[in-house]
Amino acid sequence: MTRQRWILSGLITAAALAGCGKSPPPPPPVAAPVAVVEPAAVPAPAAAAKHDAHDAHDTHDTHDTRDTLAALRAALAAAPDEEARVLAVDAIAALGQPARAAYDDLVKAVADPSARVRWHAARALGLIGEDAVAAVPLLVKLLDDDDPIVATQSAAAIGLIRVDDEITADTPAADVAAYEAATSALADKVTHPDPRVRRAALRALMKLEPKLADIGPLVGARLADADPSVVLPALHSLADLGADAVPFLLTALENPRSRYWASVALAEIGAAAAPAVPVLKAGVASGETEERMQAILALAAVGDPAVEAAGEIAKALDAPEGSLRFAAAFALGRLRAAQADAALEKATRDPDPFLAAVASWARARIHPGDAGLVATAVERLTAGLASAAPAVQAAAVSALSDLAGSIDDEAEKRLAGEFVRLLSSPEAGVRQAAAAALVREGSLAVDALERALADPETRGIAMEILTAIGPVSTDALDSFIAALSDPDPVHRGDAAVAIAAVGPAAAEAVPHLEKIVAAADGPAGLRYAAAYALGRIGPAAASAAPTLAGLASADDDLLATVAVWAALKIEPGNTALFQQAVPLLRRALRGENDLARLEAAVALGDIGPAAAGAIPILELVSEEDPLPGVRSAARRALARIRGDST
């Protein structure tokens, strides 16, 4: 995903937390248990025999542990509801390998009607380790569960069991076959529609340690799917793994059907894809035009380690295909390839005005201190903003934004006005590029964006961009507060989210936000947004704390969640809220809203050891969440809950 697309996606995600003007989303349906799972047919752990010889010396397998496990198994069998079953399974899982005596209980639990119980049980089987190897076929079947978290934890469990199981010449053939079947099944999930499942499947594949000669074609075959709606999400998940995914992708480059898509993923990985430079360099010179172009773009994304390919890329400046010439000029500028300066200087005189502009941009990148080259590039690229071709407009916006460090503040402010104008473009790509450029300009774009708030056509996206700019949009705070009285509840909600982005400096908005939150007959989404904003303002919103604490027990689960989160942000030491907060925040971690998961993880970390009940879901999120920021927040929360000072 390009930087511009990522930024705009972040904007949309931030606005989504409030659900402004909309009814709260329904809770995810509880999936029916997987029909093919027959607990009685799953054998007891064959691997348990491996431990018979030393069980007597196993310091973990004490009488106390056995007594504890027996009590937990009884509690699971007698559990009256879903919550009780989950807690019992988690307590069993916390014992790790000594919980192997509860294997049959956990196998039964993975067929539970409740998706929550199923995924907690799958996790517990994984934590037993190699003694649960007999459950691998069962976990493979669970990869098809209707609930994505069940599938995610089943994939993770397969990986945990394999990591604990040393494969030797004495390993039973049935175990080896089970891992081979799991490898194929996990490869099938690389294109799963849910990003959590894709990521978990890829991570588990690595833990299975298949030969690249075997797994490469499996993954490559999935990338060879012609439907971008299937392939692109898989690429994002691969790229998210960074350097770990490069060996898979190098193998995929060997397949003509997956070569293009593998190059796309390598481009998204960027610098960590440096081992692919020799193969990509060779790809610049041969293959289909689209494949050569993508190889050039991947090299550009790798950065400095790809400078060695500059000579090959420069040859593409003379290619008959326009797409190759443009890609080459862009890549050479991105790489600041001084050795290609002469070839780029020639390209600045090309009859195609936009190729000449891109070449001028590339030379300005190579010589950022040359005011004349920078001025020429800005002039030519600015002309591209008026092009009839949307692709040219979008590229011109991105290139101008890239030169921000080489032009003065007044020039940037003028460009901000141009970019705001393009927010009305009928072309999504142009709007996205303009929005990303405005975010990058930060405080220099605030004036232009604030003026755009007066235009009904652009005020929505302008408010989103101001939200993404964050605290430096403080100068627009008066406009945000005024928008809280707008007749349109959606715009009022957007304004509340923008105020939230300003943070503590938005204290003067507190009375207005309090009024919205306290209005029981107000639009639900607007109340969510206002509560969220109060939480982001923090202790300066102390006057709202009693109202928010009262809403923590509201019938509207989403309102209760946001309210208790906000109350804790305002009064982080209010331990009376912890008991209400932890279940609500755990539920938020299971949701699909990115920002909600991020904030829930942070809040649970703030609560500390009292949030121990959230450890299983935090572990899941810390490893398999599709967003790196959410994973990092979950890892930090786990450390704080466990009292890890490292």
ABEGO torsion letter per residue (X at the ends): XBAAAAAAAAAAAAAAAAGBGBBBBBBBBBBBBBAABBAAABBBBAAAAAAAAAAAABAABBAAAAAAAAAAAAAAAABABAAAAAAAAAAAAAAEAAAAAAAAAAAAAAABABAAAAAAAAAAAAAAEAAAAAAAAAAAAAAABABAAAAAAAAAAAAAAAAABBBBAABBAAAAAAAAAAAAAAAAAAABABAAAAAAAAAAAAAAGBBAAAAAAAAAAAAABABAAAAAAAAAAAAAAEAAAAAAAAAAAABAAAAAAAAAAAAAAEAAAAAAAAAAAAAAABEBAAAAAAAAAAAAAAEAAAAAAAAAAAAAAABABAAAAAAAAAAAAAAGBAAAAAAAAAAAABABAAAAAAAAAAAAAABAABAAAAAAAAAAAAAAAABABAAAAAAAAAAAAAAAAABBAAAAAAAAAAAAAAAABABAAAAAAAAAAAAAAEAAAAAAAAAAAABAAAAAAAAAAAAAAEAAAAAAAAAAAAAAABABAAAAAAAAAAAAAAEAAAAAAAAAAAAAAABAABBAAAAAAAAAAAAAAEAAAAAAAAAAAAAAABABAAAAAAAAAAAAAABAABAAAAAAAAAAAAAAAABABAAAAAAAAAAAAAAEAAAAAAAAAAAAAAAABABAAAAAAAAAAAAAAAGBAX
